[in-house]
Structures are given as C-alpha cells and as structure tokens.
Amino acid sequence: MWNWHDFSIKNKLISVILLGSFLSATAVLALFLYISHDYHQDDLVDDISVLAALIGGGSSAALINDDKSLGSQNLASLKMHHSILSACLYTKEGKVFSQYVADVKYSTCPATVGVYGHQLQSDALIVVAPILLGKKSVGSIYLLASLNVARERLFFEFVVIAMLLIFGIPVSYLFAVFMQQFVLGPINRLTGSVRDITKNSDYSIRVKKDAEDEVGLLVSSFNNMLDTIEEKNLELFKVNSQLEVLVNKQSCELNIASRALLAQSAGQCILIHAQDELTLYQGICQALVNDLGYCLVWVGLIETDGSKNIYPIAYAGDEVAYLDKVKVTWGDDELGLGPVGMAVKTGETQRVLDTHDDACFAPWRSTSIAHNMGSILTVPLVYGSATFGAIAVYARARKCFDPEETRIIEVLAKELAYGIFSLREADARKQAEKELLEAKEHAEKANQAKSEFLSCMSHELRTPMNAILGFSQLMITDQDDVLSQQHKDNVQEILTAGSHLLDLINEVLDLAKIEAGKLSVCMETVPLNQLIDDCINLIHAQALSREIKIINKLDKKPVIRLNADPIKLKQVILNLLSNAVKYNCDNGVITLECSQQKSKRLCISISDSGVGMTENELSRLFAPFERFNNQGTIEGTGIGLVITKHLVEMMGGKIWVDSAPGKGSVFSLELVLQD
C-alpha cells in the first residue's frame, strides 16, 4: 500500500500540481454546467413563452369567431418546433377549443387551464398564457415542451469540456514536470550533498546557492551548519588526538603503576611473612622474576675484609648459572668498577642500558651476551648511612630500565633494606627481652631473698631490743639503786633510741611480710567512730606538745560501720594522724571528716595545715624510704606510707593525696561500708 509520506518531493509536487489542476478544472466544469443548465432552462422558458404569445395572438380571431379549424391550423404550425409535445387552446370559459399533439403520451389536455405562467417538471416545461384582444381575455393557450433539447445541449457542452479536461491533464503533468526542475533542482542538489556528506563524512562540501528564496535560505543555513560542523570536527579531531596521547600516557602510567603495585604488594607480603634474612632476600628475588619478568635477580652482601668481595646470598631466574662464572667486588680494581661495585661504593643506583657497548661492563660482557642479557640495573641496599649490599636486576632487552622502572626497584630495595634491619632489630629486641626476663627472674629471687633476710633479721633484732628496752626501763624505775641524774639521762637516751629502733624493726618486718605475700587481713565489721576516737586519744599527747588542734567531724555523725580489719585500719589511721602531727606547723589544725560515695563506699579524709608537698614529692610519696621536709629533725623511716597504702589496698580500698606547697595536705582513703 502506498504511503503519501514516503513519496519523494518530486512526486509529491507533481501530484499536488495535477490534483490542483484537476480539482480546479472540475470545479469550473461543475460551475459552468450549473450555470449553463439554468441558462438553457431560462432560455427555453423564454422561447416557449414567446411562442405561446405568438400562437395565442394568431388564434384570437378563431376563438372570437369560434372557428376551430383555424385554431387547429394555428396549433399545427407548432410541428416546426421539435421541443413542443402538445398544445391546447381554451375558451375564456376554460373549455378546450382545439388541440395539437406531437407525442401520443401527451394527447390529453388538462381539464382546466390552471395558473398562468410556467412550471418545470422532471422532463417537461408547461407554459400557460392568456390570449388577449386588446386588454380583453378571449381565451388561454397551453404549451407542453420537452426539456431534452436543453439537456442535449448541456450534455454536449459537458462532453466538450470533459475532453478539454482530459487533454489538459497531460499538459498539466508536463508542465508540473517542467516546473519541478526549477523548484526541486536546488533541493535535489542539497539532498545529494547531504547524501555525499553522510556517506563520505566530507564536511568540506558546499551547496551552490541559486536564489534568495526559501530554498536559498535553507542552502545558506545548511552551508553555515557545515562550516560549524567542520570547525567542531577539527576541534574534535584535535581533542581526540590530545585524548589519544593522554590515554596512551595514562595507559603507560597505569601499566607502570600496576607493575609498581604488584611489586610493592609482593614485597610487603614477603616482608610480613619472612622469619629470617635469607627468606626475605630469596622472596624479593623470586617476586621480581615471577611478577615483573626479569631473567635474573640476585642480592649481594659486601665483605668488609681486605678482599672486598660481594657474594650472592640469594638469587632467582632462568640465568642463575651466570653467577657461577663471574666475580664482583667493591674495591678499586676492574671488578669493582662495574654497576654492582659502583652502587655499593657510591650508594647510588647504577644502570647499564646495553651490555654490548658499555665500557664499565667489559669484564662480564662475553658471559652476559652468552646468557642473552641486554641491560642491568643495580640498586644499593642502604640503611641510614651504611651500605651493606646491593640488588642486581638483569633484563634480556636492551635499554629496558626507564626512570619509572628504576623507581619501582628502588622502592623495593628500600623496603628490603628496611625489612632486613627490622628483622635484625626484632632479633635484638627478642634477645634483650630474654635478657630482661632473666634479669627480672634474678631480681625477683633477690627480692624474695631480701624479704626473707629482713624477716629473719627483724626477728633476731627485735628479741635483744626488747631486752635492752626492758632493762633500761628497770634501771630508771629501780628504787633500791637510784641512778644519778646524768646516768638517768643516759639511760633515757638509750630507751628513746631503742624505741625508735624497735619501731623501725617492726615497720621493716611488716614491709617484708607484705613483699613476701605473708601478711594477711581479717575482715569484719568495724565501728569507725570508736576507732577514730581511740586513735585520737593515742596521738593526743603528741599533738598537745605542739599545740596542734584536732577536729573530729565524725562526732556529729551516727555510728558508721566499715568492712575492714580493725587492727590494720587502726594502724592506717594512727600512721596518717602521726604524719599529720609530725609534718604540721606549731599551733596547726588537723581535721577528720568523711563522706559517703557511690556503690556503698566511704571516703575518710585527714587534712593538716602543714607546709604541703610539691608535684615531684607527690610522685615519690609512696616509694620506700622516701622522706620530705626537715628530714634531719623529723623522726621516721620513710616506709610508713608504703605499708599504709598496701594495707588499704588489701582491705579493698584505695588511698590518695591532694597537696600543694604552703597549703597543707589531705590524705583520703576509701573503704567499703558494712550493710
């Protein structure tokens, strides 16, 4: 089935012209026939009306004289008019007077005259006219005329015009074909140019402009579009060329980066899993051969003796037999001027891009050619400022090692050197840890022996000291043998020094028990208020001698019960109160207070108004035998706080200090409340 939209412009234009011409001619023909039809009918009406008047006028005498033969003769003259079918004369009374019949189908005259005028029927024309004599009607005439004559004329005209139309269509077609060349010529050239451009992608083609009409405007726009496309095409070509160069460069860089990543990944994997130096050396060599495709890779370490040889410690590749035939040094002789020796001596990377021509490679040229090796890269193994070896990489192709390839191997060599020293440092660290562990075991044994010695010696010393103190007290209180005042003073000195020494021995014994793990606590319910009062009573005389006031804020609180060892807790409170007195100022103040903490714990604070401590002194406060402030005038061993801290922790508590120079000190300990 034809589709109008698929027709060419040429066929569409011809079809439009032909269709337009046909429709125009048809419309003209229809209009002409319509007008001609009306014209012929009107002309026939006029002719028949005139004829009726003439026949009627000639028959007026016959009607007046009642001469029917004369009337029939007058009607018989109508036979000359072929269109008349029948005719009748009527008297003034409306009766048939005479009749003429040309067609037997119309032989009967109407019974009555009817209305004057004309009347068109389907195939005939009826004209009825009065017959006048002067102004007086003497009768009527009736004429019946056929319309075939008018229709024959109309048909003849239709045939003539149709013939003209039929012969005019080819003329119109030839005219359309002729005219389309002028109209479609530029369009066809434009279409051909588009086809050539599409087929050959040649944007230099231009369409010739013939006129300034719409097609000319289209051609100008098309040529301008081609100019723009050609410019854009040139720009695109330049961009594509640049992009191609960039892609090639990026591909090359990506390939290098991929090789670098592959080598680095393999190197890091080897560094992570290597357990010793030889495994690390061998793994790096194997990775360079397997992953980067070199024919020989070996690692050489330097000898620091007089020979200055470089001996291979690890190697991999298809040409390992090459190493059995060559010797390399880092001395000043010919064997030390090659790439490996120079890399070791200078600490810089050495490249031999062509083993066939490089002069420095002369001692090894024939062997390398025999093993089909074209270029060599040697990177020194350096850690810090010391060079301890080199890694040599051999490739079969000449001029193989470009700067990027060199950088990959240099990075790998740095990682290798770092890995070697990491292994060595790890070995040294393991050895140091082993020695430290042994030293710790010796120290623990020595400390245990010390604790046992102190425990034994304290028992041995306490027995004679108790005897000395006992006899000194007897000498002072003996009423039978009274001593002189000088002797009493001397014995009192012995008693004072002995008491101090006994306290020292007891504290040392307690510390020894703590360190030996032999000191235990017996936890029970302890009424804190009573225990505090007992401790204050014991220390009251010592405080009174220096006019130090003790404020006990626990007096106003209800009975507080702790879960603790009563003897050890009393020892802790006494020690803290004693220190608060010793390190306080004359006329000073000591304050005891407590506050309940979360999780059923109680905080006991003992503060003084003494000189306080510095941060350095606080950091060493709980160290054994440490004493601060007026060390020459204040008695003490420096281990009381150490014992106190251990005792508090053994009872499930903790102790801490807040102090500042000139602001006194606050000792706080936290213990568990009894339910």
C-alpha positions in Angstrom: 0.0 0.0 0.0 1.3 3.4 -1.0 2.1 5.9 1.8 1.9 9.5 0.8 4.6 10.4 3.4 7.1 8.1 1.7 6.7 9.8 -1.7 9.6 11.9 -3.0 9.2 15.6 -3.0 9.2 15.4 -6.8 6.3 13.0 -6.9 4.5 15.0 -4.2 5.0 18.2 -6.1 3.7 16.7 -9.4 0.8 15.1 -7.6 -0.1 18.4 -6.0 0.0 20.3 -9.3 -2.1 17.6 -11.1 -4.5 17.3 -8.2 -4.8 21.1 -8.0 -5.3 21.4 -11.7 -7.9 18.6 -11.8 -9.8 20.0 -8.8 -9.8 23.5 -10.3 -11.0 22.2 -13.7 -13.6 20.0 -12.1 -14.9 22.9 -10.0 -15.0 25.2 -13.1 -16.8 22.5 -15.1 -19.3 21.9 -12.3 -19.9 25.7 -12.0 -20.2 26.0 -15.8 -22.7 23.2 -16.1 -24.7 24.5 -13.2 -24.9 28.0 -14.8 -25.4 26.6 -18.3 -28.2 24.4 -17.0 -30.0 27.3 -15.5 -29.3 29.4 -18.6 -30.8 26.8 -21.0 -33.8 26.4 -18.9 -34.4 30.1 -18.7 -33.8 30.4 -22.5 -36.3 27.6 -23.1 -38.9 29.2 -20.9 -38.4 32.5 -22.7 -38.7 30.8 -26.1 -41.8 28.8 -25.2 -43.4 31.9 -23.6 -42.8 33.9 -26.8 -44.1 31.1 -28.9 -47.2 30.8 -26.7 -47.8 34.6 -27.1 -47.4 34.3 -30.9 -49.7 31.3 -31.3 -52.2 32.8 -28.8 -52.2 36.1 -30.7 -52.8 34.3 -34.0 -55.6 32.2 -32.6 -57.6 35.1 -31.0 -59.7 35.5 -34.2 -60.5 31.8 -34.2 -61.7 32.0 -30.6 -63.8 35.1 -31.3 -65.4 33.6 -34.4 -65.5 30.1 -32.9 -63.5 28.8 -35.9 -62.0 25.6 -34.5 -60.3 24.7 -37.8 -58.5 28.0 -37.8 -57.4 27.3 -34.3 -56.2 23.8 -35.2 -54.2 25.2 -38.2 -52.5 27.7 -35.9 -51.6 25.0 -33.4 -50.4 22.8 -36.3 -47.7 25.3 -37.1 -46.0 24.2 -33.8 -44.8 21.0 -35.5 -41.8 23.1 -36.7 -40.8 23.3 -33.0 -39.5 19.8 -32.1 -39.5 20.6 -28.4 -43.4 21.1 -28.3 -45.0 17.9 -27.2 -48.6 19.1 -27.1 -50.7 22.4 -27.2 -54.2 23.3 -26.4 -56.5 26.4 -26.9 -59.1 27.1 -24.3 -62.0 29.4 -24.5 -62.4 32.2 -22.0 -64.7 29.9 -20.1 -61.9 27.3 -19.7 -63.1 24.7 -22.2 -60.8 23.0 -24.7 -61.2 24.8 -28.1 -58.6 23.0 -30.2 -55.6 20.7 -29.6 -52.2 19.8 -31.1 -50.4 16.6 -30.2 -46.8 15.8 -31.2 -46.3 12.8 -28.8 -49.2 10.5 -28.2 -48.2 10.2 -24.5 -49.3 13.8 -24.1 -52.6 13.6 -26.2 -54.8 14.6 -23.3 -55.2 18.2 -22.4 -55.6 19.3 -18.8 -59.3 19.7 -17.9 -58.6 23.1 -16.5 -56.3 25.8 -17.7 -54.5 26.3 -14.4 -52.4 29.2 -13.3 -50.8 31.4 -15.9 -47.0 31.2 -16.1 -44.5 28.4 -16.5 -43.9 25.3 -14.5 -40.9 22.9 -14.7 -41.4 19.2 -14.3 -38.9 16.4 -14.3 -38.8 16.1 -18.1 -41.1 18.9 -19.5 -41.9 22.5 -19.3 -45.5 23.7 -19.1 -46.4 27.3 -20.2 -49.9 28.7 -19.7 -50.6 32.2 -21.2 -53.7 34.2 -21.7 -54.9 35.2 -25.2 -55.7 38.9 -25.2 -57.5 41.0 -27.6 -56.6 44.4 -26.6 -56.9 44.2 -22.9 -59.7 41.7 -23.0 -59.0 38.0 -22.5 -60.7 35.9 -25.2 -59.1 32.6 -24.1 -55.9 30.7 -23.0 -53.1 28.7 -24.5 -51.4 25.7 -23.0 -48.0 24.5 -24.3 -46.1 21.4 -23.1 -42.4 21.5 -24.2 -39.8 18.8 -23.7 -36.5 19.5 -21.8 -34.5 17.0 -23.8 -33.2 19.7 -26.2 -31.8 21.8 -23.4 -30.3 18.7 -21.8 -28.7 17.6 -25.0 -27.1 21.0 -25.3 -25.9 20.7 -21.7 -24.6 17.2 -22.3 -22.8 18.3 -25.4 -21.1 21.1 -23.5 -20.2 18.7 -20.8 -18.6 16.4 -23.3 -16.6 19.2 -24.8 -15.3 20.5 -21.5 -14.5 16.9 -20.3 -12.5 16.3 -23.4 -10.6 19.6 -22.8 -10.0 18.5 -19.2 -8.8 15.0 -20.3 -6.4 16.5 -22.8 -5.4 19.2 -20.3 -4.2 16.7 -17.6 -1.1 15.5 -19.7 -0.4 19.1 -20.4 -0.6 19.9 -16.7 1.7 16.8 -16.0 4.3 18.0 -18.5 4.1 21.5 -17.0 4.5 20.1 -13.5 7.5 18.0 -14.6 9.0 21.0 -16.3 8.4 23.3 -13.3 9.6 20.9 -10.7 13.1 21.1 -12.2 13.2 24.8 -11.3 11.7 24.3 -7.8 13.3 21.0 -6.9 16.7 21.5 -8.6 18.3 23.2 -5.6 16.6 20.8 -3.2 17.9 17.8 -5.2 21.4 19.3 -5.1 21.1 19.8 -1.4 19.8 16.2 -0.9 22.7 14.9 -3.0 25.2 16.9 -0.9 23.7 15.5 2.3 24.0 12.0 0.9 27.6 12.5 -0.1 28.5 14.1 3.3 26.7 11.2 5.1 28.5 8.6 3.0 32.0 10.0 2.9 31.9 12.2 6.1 33.4 15.0 4.0 32.3 18.3 5.6 34.2 20.4 3.1 31.4 20.0 0.5 29.2 23.1 0.0 25.9 23.5 -1.9 25.6 26.2 -4.6 23.0 28.9 -3.8 20.8 29.7 -6.9 18.4 32.2 -5.5 17.3 34.2 -2.4 14.1 32.3 -1.9 13.3 29.9 1.0 15.4 27.2 -0.6 18.3 29.7 -0.9 17.9 30.5 2.8 17.9 26.7 3.6 21.1 26.3 1.5 22.8 29.2 3.3 21.8 27.8 6.7 23.0 24.3 5.6 26.3 25.7 4.4 26.7 27.6 7.7 25.9 24.4 9.6 28.6 22.6 7.6 31.1 25.4 8.4 30.2 25.0 12.1 30.4 21.2 11.9 33.8 21.4 10.1 35.2 23.7 12.7 33.8 21.5 15.5 35.1 18.4 13.7 38.6 20.0 13.5 38.4 20.8 17.2 37.1 17.3 18.0 40.0 15.9 15.9 42.5 17.9 17.9 40.8 16.9 21.2 40.8 13.3 20.1 44.4 13.5 19.2 45.2 15.0 22.6 43.0 12.5 24.3 44.7 9.6 22.5 48.1 10.9 23.6 46.7 11.3 27.1 45.2 7.8 27.1 48.4 6.3 25.8 50.3 8.2 28.5 47.8 7.2 31.2 47.9 3.6 29.9 51.6 3.6 30.2 51.5 5.2 33.6 48.8 2.7 34.7 50.9 -0.2 33.4 53.9 1.2 35.4 51.7 1.8 38.4 50.3 -1.7 38.1 53.8 -3.2 38.0 54.8 -1.0 40.9 51.8 -2.0 42.9 52.3 -5.7 42.1 56.0 -5.5 43.1 55.2 -3.5 46.2 52.4 -5.8 47.2 54.6 -8.8 46.7 57.4 -7.1 48.6 55.2 -6.2 51.5 53.7 -9.7 51.7 57.2 -11.1 51.8 58.3 -8.6 54.4 55.3 -9.5 56.6 55.8 -13.3 56.4 59.6 -13.5 56.3 61.1 -15.0 59.5 64.7 -14.6 58.7 67.0 -12.6 56.4 67.6 -15.4 53.9 63.9 -16.0 53.4 63.4 -12.2 52.8 66.3 -12.0 50.3 65.1 -15.0 48.4 61.5 -13.9 48.4 62.3 -10.5 46.9 64.4 -12.1 44.1 61.7 -14.5 43.3 59.0 -11.8 43.2 60.9 -9.7 40.8 61.4 -12.7 38.5 57.9 -14.0 38.7 55.9 -10.8 38.8 58.0 -8.4 36.6 59.5 -11.0 34.3 63.3 -10.4 34.7 65.6 -13.2 33.7 68.0 -12.9 36.7 67.8 -11.1 40.1 70.3 -11.5 42.9 71.2 -9.9 46.2 74.8 -9.5 47.2 76.2 -8.6 50.6 79.6 -6.9 51.0 82.6 -8.4 52.8 84.4 -5.9 55.0 87.7 -7.8 55.0 90.6 -7.0 52.7 89.1 -8.9 49.8 86.1 -6.5 49.5 84.1 -9.2 47.7 80.4 -9.0 47.1 79.0 -12.5 47.5 75.5 -13.5 46.3 73.3 -14.5 49.2 70.0 -15.1 47.3 69.1 -15.3 43.6 66.3 -16.3 41.2 65.7 -16.5 37.5 66.5 -18.6 34.4 70.1 -17.4 34.2 71.4 -18.2 37.8 74.3 -20.1 36.2 75.7 -16.7 35.2 76.7 -16.2 38.9 79.0 -19.2 38.8 81.0 -17.6 36.0 81.5 -14.1 37.3 83.1 -12.3 40.3 82.1 -8.9 41.7 83.9 -6.7 44.2 83.6 -3.2 45.6 87.3 -2.5 45.5 89.2 -0.1 43.2 90.2 -2.8 40.7 88.5 -3.5 37.4 86.0 -5.9 39.0 84.9 -3.1 41.4 84.1 -0.6 38.6 81.1 -2.4 37.4 77.5 -1.5 38.2 77.3 -3.6 41.4 80.6 -2.4 42.8 79.8 1.3 42.0 76.4 1.1 43.5 77.9 -0.2 46.8 80.7 2.4 46.8 78.6 5.4 45.8 75.3 4.5 47.4 73.5 5.4 44.1 71.6 3.4 41.5 73.7 2.2 38.6 72.3 1.4 35.1 73.9 -0.5 32.2 71.4 0.0 29.3 73.4 -2.0 26.8 75.8 -4.7 28.0 77.2 -5.0 24.4 78.6 -1.4 24.4 79.0 -0.1 28.0 82.8 0.1 28.8 82.4 -0.4 32.5 80.8 -3.8 31.8 83.8 -5.2 29.8 84.9 -7.9 32.3 81.5 -9.5 32.2 80.4 -8.7 28.6 81.0 -12.1 26.9 79.3 -14.0 29.7 76.3 -11.7 29.7 76.0 -12.0 26.0 76.2 -15.8 26.2 73.3 -15.7 28.7 71.3 -13.3 26.5 71.2 -10.4 29.0 70.9 -6.9 27.4 70.6 -4.4 30.3 71.3 -4.3 34.1 70.0 -2.2 37.0 71.8 -2.3 40.4 70.3 -0.6 43.4 72.3 -0.3 46.7 70.9 -1.6 49.9 71.3 1.3 52.3 70.0 1.8 55.9 70.8 5.1 57.5 74.2 6.0 56.1 75.5 2.5 55.8 75.6 0.4 52.6 75.6 -3.3 53.3 74.9 -4.8 49.8 73.1 -4.4 46.5 70.3 -5.9 44.5 71.1 -6.6 40.8 68.3 -7.0 38.2 69.0 -8.3 34.7 66.7 -8.0 31.6 67.1 -9.6 28.2 66.1 -6.4 26.3 68.5 -3.5 25.8 67.5 -0.1 27.3 65.0 -1.7 29.4 65.2 0.3 32.6 63.4 3.7 32.2 63.1 6.1 35.2 59.8 4.7 36.3 61.0 1.1 36.1 64.1 2.2 38.1 61.9 3.9 40.7 59.9 0.7 41.2 63.0 -1.3 42.0 64.5 1.5 44.2 61.3 1.5 46.3 61.5 -2.3 46.6 65.2 -2.1 47.6 64.4 0.5 50.3 61.7 -1.8 51.6 64.1 -4.7 51.5 66.7 -2.8 53.5 64.1 -1.7 56.0 62.9 -5.3 56.3 66.4 -6.6 56.9 67.1 -4.1 59.7 63.6 -4.7 61.1 64.4 -8.4 61.3 67.8 -7.6 62.9 66.1 -5.2 65.4 63.5 -7.8 66.1 66.2 -10.4 66.8 68.0 -7.8 69.0 64.7 -7.0 70.8 64.0 -10.6 71.4 67.5 -11.1 72.8 67.0 -8.0 75.0 63.6 -9.2 76.2 65.2 -12.6 77.0 68.0 -11.0 79.0 65.4 -8.6 80.7 63.3 -11.6 81.6 66.3 -13.4 83.1 67.3 -10.2 85.0 63.7 -9.9 86.3 63.8 -13.5 87.5 67.1 -12.8 89.2 65.7 -9.6 90.8 62.6 -11.4 92.0 64.8 -14.1 93.5 67.0 -11.5 95.1 64.0 -9.6 96.4 62.5 -12.7 97.8 65.8 -13.5 99.5 65.9 -9.9 100.8 62.4 -10.2 102.2 63.3 -13.5 103.9 66.5 -12.0 105.2 64.7 -8.9 106.6 62.1 -11.1 108.2 64.7 -13.3 109.8 66.9 -10.4 110.9 63.9 -8.4 112.2 63.0 -11.3 114.5 66.6 -11.7 115.5 67.0 -8.0 116.2 63.6 -7.5 118.0 64.4 -10.0 120.7 67.6 -8.3 122.0 66.0 -4.9 121.5 63.1 -5.8 123.8 65.7 -6.9 126.4 67.6 -3.6 126.1 64.3 -1.6 126.5 63.2 -3.7 129.4 66.4 -3.4 131.3 66.6 0.4 130.6 63.1 0.9 132.0 64.1 -1.2 135.1 67.2 0.9 135.6 65.1 4.1 135.5 62.4 2.8 137.8 64.6 0.9 140.3 64.0 2.3 143.8 66.7 0.4 145.5 69.6 1.5 143.4 68.8 5.1 142.3 70.9 6.4 139.4 72.4 9.8 139.3 70.7 12.4 137.1 73.4 12.1 134.4 73.0 8.3 134.4 69.2 8.7 134.2 69.6 11.0 131.2 71.9 8.5 129.5 69.6 5.6 130.1 66.7 7.7 128.8 68.6 8.3 125.6 69.1 4.5 125.4 65.4 3.9 125.9 64.4 6.6 123.3 66.9 5.3 120.7 65.9 1.7 121.4 62.1 2.5 121.0 62.8 4.2 117.7 64.9 1.3 116.6 62.2 -1.2 117.6 59.6 0.9 115.6 62.0 0.7 112.6 62.4 -3.1 113.0 58.6 -3.5 113.2 58.0 -1.5 110.1 60.7 -3.3 108.2 59.2 -6.6 109.4 55.7 -5.5 108.2 57.1 -4.4 104.8 59.0 -7.7 104.4 55.8 -9.6 105.1 53.9 -7.5 102.5 56.5 -8.0 99.8 56.8 -11.7 100.7 53.0 -12.0 100.5 52.8 -13.4 104.1 50.8 -10.5 105.6 47.0 -11.2 105.7 43.9 -9.3 106.8 40.9 -10.4 108.8 37.8 -8.6 107.5 35.0 -7.9 110.0 32.5 -5.2 111.0 34.4 -2.2 112.5 32.7 0.8 114.3 34.6 3.7 112.7 33.5 6.3 115.3 35.0 4.4 118.2 38.2 3.5 116.3 38.8 7.2 115.4 38.3 8.3 119.0 40.9 5.6 120.2 43.4 6.8 117.6 42.9 10.5 118.6 43.4 9.6 122.2 46.7 7.8 121.4 48.0 10.8 119.4 46.6 13.5 121.6 49.7 13.9 123.8 51.9 14.2 120.7 49.6 16.9 119.3 49.3 18.7 122.5 53.1 19.1 122.8 53.0 21.3 119.7 49.6 22.9 120.5 48.0 21.3 117.4 44.2 21.2 117.4 42.4 18.0 116.2 38.9 18.5 114.9 36.9 15.3 114.6 33.7 15.9 112.5 32.7 12.3 112.9 31.4 13.1 116.4 28.3 14.6 115.0 27.5 11.6 112.7 25.7 8.4 113.6 27.6 5.2 114.1 29.4 4.2 110.9 30.4 0.6 110.3 33.0 -0.5 107.8 34.0 -3.9 106.4 37.7 -3.9 107.4 40.5 -5.4 109.5 40.2 -3.4 112.8 43.9 -3.8 113.7 45.2 -2.9 110.2 42.7 0.0 109.9 43.8 1.4 113.3 47.4 1.1 112.2 46.5 3.1 109.0 44.6 5.9 110.9 47.4 6.2 113.5 50.1 6.4 110.8 48.2 9.2 109.0 47.4 11.1 112.2 51.1 10.7 113.3 52.3 12.1 109.9 49.7 14.9 110.2 51.2 15.9 113.6 54.9 15.5 112.5 54.6 17.5 109.3 52.2 20.1 110.6 53.1 23.6 111.8 53.0 24.5 115.6 49.5 25.7 116.6 48.2 24.0 113.5 45.0 22.1 112.8 44.2 18.5 111.9 40.7 17.8 110.6 39.0 14.4 110.2 35.8 14.1 108.2 34.0 11.5 106.0 31.5 11.4 103.2 29.6 8.5 101.6 30.4 7.7 98.0 28.6 5.7 95.3 28.4 1.9 95.5 28.3 1.8 99.3 31.8 3.2 99.9 33.0 5.7 102.5 35.7 8.3 102.0 37.7 9.3 105.1 39.9 12.5 104.8 42.6 13.6 107.2 43.9 17.1 106.4 46.6 19.2 108.0 47.8 22.8 107.8 51.4 21.9 107.2 53.9 23.1 104.6 52.4 20.8 101.8 54.3 19.0 99.1 55.5 19.7 95.5 54.4 17.6 92.5 57.9 16.0 92.5 57.5 15.0 96.1 53.9 13.7 95.5 55.2 11.4 92.7 57.7 9.8 95.1 55.4 9.8 98.2 54.6 6.1 98.3 58.1 4.9 97.5 60.0 3.0 100.3 62.4 5.1 102.5 61.4 8.4 100.9 61.1 11.4 103.4 60.5 15.1 102.8 60.7 18.4 104.7 63.0 18.7 107.6 64.5 15.3 107.1 67.1 16.0 109.8 64.6 16.9 112.5 61.6 14.7 111.9 61.8 11.1 113.0 60.7 8.3 110.7 61.9 5.6 108.4 60.0 6.5 105.2 58.2 3.3 104.9 55.1 4.0 106.9 53.1 5.3 103.9 54.2 2.4 101.8 52.8 0.0 104.5 49.6 2.1 104.8 49.0 2.0 101.1 49.4 -1.8 101.0 47.1 -2.3 104.0 44.3 -0.1 102.5 44.5 -1.9 99.2 44.5 -5.3 101.0 41.2 -4.2 102.6 39.7 -3.5 99.2 40.1 0.3 99.4 42.3 3.0 97.9 44.3 6.0 99.1 45.3 9.2 97.5 46.8 12.6 98.4 46.0 16.2 97.5 48.7 18.8 98.4 50.3 22.0 97.3 53.3 23.9 98.8 52.2 26.1 101.7 48.6 24.8 101.6 48.9 21.6 103.7 48.0 18.1 102.7 44.8 16.0 102.5 45.1 12.2 102.8 42.0 10.4 101.7 41.2 6.7 101.8 38.1 4.9 100.5 36.7 1.7 102.1 33.6 -0.4 101.9 30.6 0.3 104.1 29.1 -2.6 106.0 25.4 -3.4 105.2 
